């Protein structure tokens, strides 16, 4: 048995899940990782992680299959629920593709945690469960008290925000009703080096800015955090006994145009957007609660350069 005990990570093969597994193994935990297909080559990178041979066990599991989750969580004292559907394109059936896996999937994970008498659960939510709130007072910093408005999400057909808001609010409600120790973490746009061989949605946002040469782009606010810093936040939320409730996890808010200028200075030869359309956006956010737990984040330039280097090494971006 590993010195720190046994924990389970759902969605272990994904962008964030892979880093969580890597950090847990490096800290002396034994890890049960859930993936759709343990034998598939897209999960082969997990088996190459340091200490994986001894301390990583992959389980075939599906969020909508309660029994498969119970098998993966059995014997674990902690669970990191990272798995959640993120749309890569247009969603034709949001109920089936997003809402059911996010809300019902989270409920199944929590039910399995109760059954297996897990001590603590850390659920990955999203800033999407925070900021879609037209009733939040203008110029007031968005903190953990702010929730996306479910009806507003339906109205504007933002089903991803709806799915994350439903899943997180139901998780915290479940904690109250069932006495399960649950902490939620809400990251912004997660960037940073990829460990997995497939391209995830948030990395694709940055890749497209570097290579698509868009004619025009909205000058939106980007809410950025490094994948390694999110993984650290999840471990803090798990290991610190005083961690409770929800935590916003973001490092930088920057306009798209300013982000592009930063990238252009670092990498002048990529195909950047040509024009920007100005839009009203004044939200400000606070990660103060998480920082009080001891969370720190790295410089944005480090996140960008490590991201680009990893895309180049994976053959996703040409080297310039």
MOQUIQUI-V98731 format. One record per run of one state. SS is the DSSP state (h for helix, s for strand, l for the rest). FROM is the first residue (numbers start at 1). LEN is the number of residues. Records with the same first field share a line. If there is no record, write none. Layout:
SS->FROM-LEN / FROM-LEN
This chain:
l->1-5 / 11-4 / 27-3 / 36-5 / 48-4 / 61-5 / 74-4 / 82-12 / 116-4 / 125-2 / 130-12 / 143-7 / 156-3 / 179-3 / 188-1 / 192-9 / 212-4 / 219-2 / 240-5 / 250-2 / 267-8 / 278-7 / 286-2 / 293-7 / 314-7
s->6-5 / 30-6 / 56-5 / 78-4 / 120-5 / 142-1 / 182-6 / 189-3 / 216-3 / 221-6 / 245-5 / 252-4 / 275-3 / 285-1
h->15-12 / 41-7 / 52-4 / 66-8 / 94-22 / 127-3 / 150-6 / 159-20 / 201-11 / 227-13 / 256-11 / 288-5 / 300-14
